[in-house]
Amino acid sequence: MEGIRERIPTPNCCHFPMGLRDTACARNILVQTPDSESPQSRRASGSAVSDYDYLDLDKMSLYSEADSGYGSYGGFASAPTTPCQKSPNGLGGRGDTCGCFSLAGEGRPALRHVRHGAALLCRDARGCESSPSEGGPVCWEPEGARCHLPSVPMKTSLQQSSQLSQALNGLSDRAKEAKEFLVQLRNMVQQIQENSVEFEACLVAQCDALIDALNRRKAQLLSRVNKEHEHKLKVVRDQISHCTVKLRQTTGLMEYCLEVIKENDPSGFLQISDALIRRVHLTEDQWGKGTLTPRMTTDFDLNLDNGPLLQSIHQLDFVQMKVSSPVPAPPILQLEECCTHNNSATLSWKQPPLSTVQVEGYILELDDGNGGQFREVYVGKETMCTVDGLHFNSTYSARVKAFNKTGVSPYSKTLVLQTSEVAWFSFDPASAHADIIFSNDNLTVTCNSYDDRVVLGKTGFSKGLHYWELSIDRYDNHPDPAFGVARIDVLKDAMLGKDDKAWAMYVDNNRSWFMHNNSHTNRTEGGITKGATVGVLLDLTRRTLTFSINEDQQGPVAFENLEGLFFPAVSLNRNVQVTLHTGLPVPEFYASRSAMQ
């Protein structure tokens, strides 16, 4: 005993075992037996050494309380021992140490196998050593405690396997998700390609639509240029014709005067000289009042305003779609502020009091006054709009809707509006010739020129039955004023009816004629004097124009097949003054004739 109490010089004396990870060592464990029953005594008694069920023992090691190289297992105190064998690789456990266990739960120390030279010794926690060849433990007191380190608990292989399995399961889920994500990305590549082709086609279609719209507008503008071209040519040709006629008349007057001067009849010359002198002065005055000034310039006073369009083209870009806000609520028409006057309608609306949705603008729509389709008449931010140029004696339906970037609201309730049955209007200074003189709130007109000048009414008509009268306030030297209707671009410095833009009756103190495009028709007896009344009846339902003098029809129906927009018109010179009367009922002669038809 004293011979062995020297310290074993091996670096493995303080090395802790790795549990039962080496199954070859775990199945060959030398177990410490009680002192009274050593392995030698058992061999001497001839008792057979029973082999353990190594598989069951392996299971016991898996259920150890602490896999630290030693432990206790109750119920196996008298289990037989078996020598500790080397593992197949020549080592006991990890390094030169093999774990040994005491199967008695009575506080017996666990043994450890330590290789010392060629012998495998078992060492318990107290420093007792035994050699497998000797079969008995030898106890010794260690010189220091540094070789007997405390045991470190270690996890069992089942726990490690369970944790590894859980980690593998989580990693497997991530791998599966990664595979699905890769499939999704590959599908996105295909979808991006398809969407790109579709978006390019849509963009090309939108740009082509813009180009088509620009081409259509180009054709419309070219049409206007052609109309302006034809108009200029016609005006110049008419002036050429007019000037040629006047020049022929002037030349004839001059030749006649020269012949009279050459006559040797002084008494006859004295009888006509005053008249000839007045005629010559009048003709000279006619030449001196703008007759020798071109009525039309050669320049085209048209300037294409393409700045906004070019700016819009430069600003044309994609809009990043954002989360949309709600569409606005339907606007509310304010009935107390909606009204009609003559052939105009004023409408007012507002947003519902509790609405908080932002509104960018409104769209006002009216039908055609005959129950037809609605059309847009206003688009903007204002909440009040006046619509002019409606038909008289017509019923219109109006509605309004709001819009923002998200979309358009539903329509408001429909409002029904009735325009005036008869027209109230005055003469229009803005479109009249500069020689026209206005008075009496633009209801009375005259002229400061000996030549005929044209003035129009403020209101145009394209539908319905309309009647107005003109009273003759002054009528000197038997002039021939003309009354009728005309287009807005009628000639203002010639008698009404000289061009194709007017339909008129001109009348003197004895008779009247109808005239359109310088064509005179239907001479009718009966003229005008101071205090007379000339009536004009425009029936656009029957598309006719009829005249009357002092409430009696003058001649037959003057013109038929009238269509379009017509303005009341008058041409006069300085010898005539007339006053306009509107809002009148249809005269009896026409009402009775309509009743018979």
Buried (B, 14 or more C-beta within 10 A) or exposed (E): EEEBBEEBEBEBBEBBBBBBBBEBBBBBBBBBBEEEBBBEEBEEEEEEEEEBEBEEBBEBBBEBEBBBBBBBBEEBBEBBBBBBBBBEEEBBBBBBBBBBBBBBEEEBBBBBBBBBEEEBBBBBBEBBBBBBEBBBBBBBEBEEEEBBEEBEEBEBBEEEEEEEEEEEEEEEEEEEEEEEEEEEEEEEEEEEEEEEEEEEEEEEEEEEEEEEEEEEEEEEEEEEEEEEEEEBEBBBEBBEEBEEEBEEEBEEBEEEBEEBEEEEEEEEEEEBBEEBEEBBEEBEEBEEEBBEEEBBEEEEEEEEEEEEEEEEEEEEEEEEEEEEEEBBBBBBBBEEEBEBEBBBBBBBBBBEEEBEBEBEBBBBBBBBBEEEEBEEBBEEEEBBBEBEEBBBBBEBBBBBBBBBEBEEBEBBEEBEBEBBEBBBBBBBBEBBBEBBBBEEEBBBBBBEBBBBBBBBBBBBBBBBBBBBBBBBBEBEEEBBBBBBBBBEEBBBBBBBBBBBBBBBBBBBBEBBBBBBEBEEEBEBEBBBEEEBBBBBBBBBEBEBBBBBBBEEBBBEBBBEEBEEEBBBBBBBBBBBBBBBBBEBEBBEBBEEEEEEE
